[in-house]
Amino acid sequence: MSDFPRLWNIEDSEFADLFAQLEAPWEALHRLDGYLASLLRKAGISGQAVLSPVPEGVHIEGLVYIAESCVIESGAFIRGPAWIGAGCEIRSGCYIRGGVIAGSGAVLGHASEFKHCILLSHAQAPHFNYVGDSVLGIHAHIGAGVILSNYRLDGKPVPVRAMGAGERIETGLAKFGALIGDYCEIGCNTVLNPGTILGAQSVVFPLSNLRGTWPEGSRLPS
């Protein structure tokens, strides 16, 4: 993976097995469904296992695990399969619609939609966000109105660009949003176009329209 930036500190991830021995970082998305099914199966989940208080007005269906110490607000909609780690926040109007893994302390925010994605520990998508077919790294934060676009307008599979020469590489993914590294900050009302890869500790300024692969510690647009 030398043509791609450092993204995630796998040793610190509670889902390290998912990321072990990846030949390319987007392969985590190829593995996601099988890995999530294995997590739920090993935990003996055959319906809903919710270890945190659930107020009235929350809808839960399918195979769903929610660990202890989570804050779940009225108005959330959660459709499995989903695995929600300890101490997460699931805010009012949150729409989880399957294939979602959230690490401990993650924030799944108000009026935000999550589909086939991974939020590593303490990742935050707190307000008016779309997170589909994407990975948010440890302590990554996307501001209000940030959209991780996952589908090309022409409907073709989503490629990525390597760093440097910008070689185009096929991913085999018809839908692919963004890979966001640990401790990244994405400013409000930014759109990350399909296949964007953002190295750890990068900052994207508000109202940006970004695509491509960017090295660790980038400040964008430059």
N, C-alpha and C positions, 0 to 999 in steps of 0.2 A: 504493500500500500504506500510505497514511497512517493507516488505521484499525487498523494492526497495528504492534507494537513492532519496534524494530531487533533482528534476530536474529543475522545472520552477517556477518562482515567478508569479503565476497566477494573482495576484492582479495588477501587472504591465502590463499584456497582454491586447492588444486591442481586442483579441479574447477570452476573459475569458469564455464566454458561452460554447465554444468548450471543455474546460478543466474542466468545473464544474462537480463535483460529479463523477469523474472517479473512477471505482473500480480498474483499473489497467492502467498504463500510456499509454500502446499501444492502449487502446480503443479510443484515439484521432484519430488514423488512421482509425478505423472502422467508426467513426462518420464523417470523413472529407468530403466525397462526399455530404452527406445530409446537412451538415453545410454550405458548399460552395454554394450549390444550394439555400439555404435560404438567405445567404448574397446577392447574385445576385438578387434574386427575390424581397427582401425588398428594394433594391436600384433601382428597376425597369429596370434592365439591360436585354435587349432582343437582343443585338448584341454586339457592342463595344462601351464602354464609356471611352474615353481616354482624360484625362484632362491635359496631358503634351505634349510638342512638340514631333512629330514623324518625324525623318528624312527619306529621301529616302533610300530604301533598307531594310526597316523593314517590316516583314510580320506578320499580325495579323488576326486570324480567330477564329470563335466561340464566346462564351460568355466571354467577357474580360472586366474587370474594371481596369483602371490604374489611380490612383489619381494624384493630382497636384504635381509639383516640382520634378518629376522623371526625371532622365537622361537616355534616351534611345538611344543607339548607332546603327548606320547603321550595318546591318548584323544580327540583332536579329530576332528570329522566335518565335512567341508567339501563341500557340493554347490553346483556352479555353476548359473547364472553368478555369478561373484564376482570382485572386483578388490580385492586386499589390497596396500596401499602399503608402502613401505620401513619397516623398523624396528617393525612391528606385533608385538604379543604375541597369540598364539592359544593359550589355556590349556587344560589338560586338561578334557575334558567339554564344551568349546565345541561348539555345534551351529549351523552356518551352512547354511541351507537354501534358498539361491537369492535372486538379486536384491539382492546386498549389495555396497556399495562402502565400503571403509575407507581413510581417508587415512593418511598417514605417521604412525607413532608411536601409532596407536590401540591400545586394549586390548580384546580380545574375550574375555571372561573365563570362569572356571570355572563349569560347569553353567549357562551362559547361552545363550539362543537368539536368533538373528538372522535376520530374514526381511524382504526388500524394504525395506531401510533404508540410510541413509547415515550414516557416522561420519566427520566431518571430522577434520583432523589433531589427534592427541593426545587425541581423545575417549576416555573410559574407561567401560566397562560391565564391571566386573571380577569380580562374584560374583553368581550366582543371579538373573540379570536376564532379562527378556523385552523385546526391542526389535523391534517389528514395525511396518512402514509408518510409519516415523518418521525424523527427522533429529536427530542430536546435533551441536551446534556445536563449534567449535574449543576444545579444552581443557575441554569440558563433562564433568562427572563425575556418574554416578549410583551411589549407594551400594548396599550389599548388599541384595538382595531387592526392588529397585525394579522395578516392572512398568509398561510403557507399553501400557496396554490399547488394542486397536485395533478392537474390534467391539462394537457396541451390542447389548444383550440382546434388543431387539426386532427386530434384523436390518435396521433402516432405514439408509440412507446417513448418513454422519457429517457434521453441520454444524459450523460454528465460530461463535464470538461475536466481533464487533468490540469494540474497546475503547470506553469511554465509555458510549454508550447501550446497548451490548450487542446490536446488531442481529444477527439470526440469518442466516448466509450458507451457502448450499449449496455443498459442495465437489465433488460428483460422485464421492466416494470411498466405496465400500462398507466398506472397511477403512482406518482412519486413526488412528494412534496419537498421537504428540506431535511438535511442533516445538520443540526446545530450543535456546536461543541460546548463543552463545559464552560460555565461562567460567561457565556455570551449575553450581550444586551442588545435587544432589537427595539428601536424607537417606534413610537406610536404611528399607526396608519401606514406602516410599511408593508409592501407585498414582496415576498420571496417567491420567485417564479419556479416552476417545476424543475427539480434536479439541482437546486442550489445546495452547495456544501460550504459551511462556514466554520473555519478552524476555531479552536478553543480561545476564549478570552477576547473575542472580537466584539466590536461595537458597530452597529448600523444606526445611522442618524435617522430621525423621524422623517416620514413622507418619502422614503426611498423606494425605488423599484429595482430589485437586485436579481441577478442571475449569475451562474458560473460557480467556480471553486476558488475559495479565498484562503490564504494562509493564516496560521495562528496569529492572534494579536492584530488583525486588520482593523482599520478605521475607515468606514465606508459611508458614502462615497468619498474617495480620497481627494 
